[in-house]
Amino acid sequence: NITPTTSSTYKYLQVSYSASDGFSFGSNNNVFGGEAFFHHLVAFGCAGADYRIHTSGVKAQFGLGLKDPYYANPDKSHGIVNFYNAGNMNQLSNFTLVGFNPDARNILNAGPSVNGDAGYGVKIGTSYYPDGSYAGGQDNVGLFNSLIAAGMKAGVVIEGSNDYNWTN
């Protein structure tokens, strides 16, 4: 878990086979309000979300998320989850999120069964903690020049009752 500080820069980070989220940006009370910069991030084979953002003011560029079909949590293994950030807009650009094709690792149908549900590529809005408690539903995010490919339950899902301005 990274609790960003104002005007901090984090670069060239990789998380592999995390039992939970790859990168979790935020603080315990979901308050931040400054800006932090992240670039060149890799989340490889993480069981939870590759990138979970529960703060505001995150600016991230050049992120890669790759799922492993043998290690993904059912229905919780999303690429990016953005929630509970009513402050400064989170801006993410140049992200590549690759779900998985279970057949690619098990072409002979031998070995353990794989999880065929990698979750969503990008999930924005209402979210819940693993214990089922409500985690928030405000969102303020921009996702630019990014690719979502292969094996995701849905490319982008927007949940909640917020009004969205699709022209900006």
C-alpha positions in Angstrom: 0.0 0.0 0.0 1.4 3.4 -1.0 0.2 6.5 0.9 1.4 9.3 -1.4 2.7 12.5 -0.1 2.3 15.8 -1.9 4.6 16.3 -4.8 6.3 12.9 -4.4 7.4 10.9 -7.3 7.6 7.1 -7.5 9.1 5.4 -10.5 10.2 2.0 -11.9 8.3 -0.2 -9.5 7.2 -3.8 -10.0 4.9 -6.1 -7.9 4.8 -9.8 -8.8 2.3 -12.4 -7.4 0.9 -10.3 -4.6 -1.7 -12.1 -2.6 -3.9 -9.0 -2.8 -3.6 -5.8 -4.9 -0.5 -5.0 -6.9 -0.6 -1.3 -6.2 -3.0 0.3 -3.7 -2.8 4.1 -3.6 -4.4 5.8 -0.7 -4.4 6.4 3.0 -6.2 4.7 5.9 -8.8 7.5 6.0 -8.9 8.0 2.2 -7.7 11.6 2.6 -4.9 13.0 0.5 -5.6 16.1 -1.6 -2.1 16.8 -3.0 -0.6 15.4 -6.2 1.7 12.4 -6.5 3.4 11.2 -9.6 3.9 7.5 -10.6 5.5 6.2 -13.7 6.7 2.9 -15.2 4.7 0.5 -13.0 4.3 -3.2 -13.5 1.8 -5.4 -11.7 2.4 -9.1 -12.7 0.2 -12.0 -11.6 -1.5 -10.2 -8.7 -4.5 -12.0 -7.1 -6.4 -8.7 -6.5 -6.6 -5.6 -8.6 -3.5 -4.5 -10.4 -4.1 -0.9 -9.5 -6.5 0.1 -6.7 -6.9 3.9 -6.2 -8.8 5.2 -3.1 -7.5 8.7 -2.9 -7.3 11.7 -5.2 -4.5 13.5 -7.0 -2.7 10.5 -8.4 -1.0 11.0 -11.8 0.3 7.8 -13.3 1.9 7.1 -16.6 3.2 3.9 -18.2 1.5 1.1 -16.3 1.3 -2.5 -17.2 -1.0 -5.1 -15.6 -0.7 -8.8 -16.5 -3.0 -11.5 -15.0 -2.1 -15.1 -14.3 -5.1 -17.5 -14.7 -3.8 -19.8 -11.9 -3.5 -17.0 -9.4 -6.4 -14.5 -10.0 -9.2 -14.2 -7.3 -12.6 -14.9 -8.7 -14.5 -11.6 -9.5 -11.9 -9.4 -7.7 -9.0 -9.5 -10.0 -9.6 -6.2 -11.8 -7.1 -4.2 -13.8 -7.8 -0.7 -12.3 -10.3 0.1 -9.6 -10.9 3.8 -8.9 -13.2 4.9 -6.1 -13.7 7.3 -3.2 -11.8 10.3 -4.5 -13.8 13.5 -4.4 -10.8 15.7 -4.6 -8.3 16.3 -7.4 -8.8 14.2 -10.5 -6.8 11.0 -10.8 -5.1 10.9 -14.2 -3.9 7.7 -15.7 -2.3 7.4 -19.1 -0.5 4.9 -21.3 -1.7 1.8 -19.3 -1.9 -1.7 -20.8 -4.1 -4.2 -19.0 -4.0 -7.8 -20.2 -6.5 -10.3 -18.7 -5.9 -13.9 -19.5 -7.0 -16.6 -21.7 -7.1 -19.8 -19.6 -6.4 -21.9 -22.6 -3.1 -20.2 -23.3 -1.6 -21.8 -20.2 -3.4 -25.1 -20.4 -3.7 -26.0 -24.1 -3.7 -29.7 -23.3 -6.4 -29.4 -20.6 -3.9 -31.0 -18.2 -3.0 -29.7 -14.7 -5.1 -27.6 -12.3 -8.2 -25.8 -13.4 -7.9 -22.1 -13.9 -10.1 -19.2 -12.9 -11.9 -18.1 -16.0 -13.0 -14.8 -14.6 -10.4 -12.1 -14.3 -12.8 -9.4 -13.2 -13.1 -6.1 -15.0 -10.4 -4.2 -17.0 -11.4 -0.9 -15.4 -13.9 -0.5 -12.6 -15.1 3.1 -11.7 -17.6 4.0 -9.0 -19.2 2.0 -6.2 -16.8 -0.3 -4.5 -16.7 -2.6 -1.5 -14.0 -3.8 0.8 -13.2 -7.6 0.9 -15.4 -7.9 4.1 -18.4 -6.6 2.1 -18.5 -3.2 3.8 -19.1 -0.1 1.6 -15.9 1.6 0.5 -17.3 4.6 -1.3 -18.7 5.6 -4.6 -17.4 9.0 -5.6 -15.1 9.1 -8.5 -13.0 11.6 -10.5 -10.7 9.9 -13.0 -9.3 10.4 -16.4 -7.9 7.4 -18.3 -6.1 8.2 -21.5 -4.2 6.4 -24.3 -4.7 3.0 -22.7 -5.3 -0.6 -23.9 -7.5 -3.3 -22.2 -7.2 -6.7 -23.8 -8.1 -10.4 -23.4 -10.1 -12.3 -21.0 -11.7 -9.6 -18.9 -15.3 -10.0 -17.7 -15.8 -6.5 -19.2 -13.5 -3.9 -20.5 -14.8 -0.9 -18.5 -17.6 -1.0 -16.0 -19.1 2.1 -14.3 -21.2 1.5 -11.2 -23.3 3.8 -9.1 -25.8 6.5 -9.5 -23.5 9.4 -10.3 -24.1 11.6 -13.3 -21.4 11.3 -15.9 -20.3 13.9 -18.4 -19.3 11.9 -21.5 -18.2 15.0 -23.4 -15.1 15.9 -21.3 
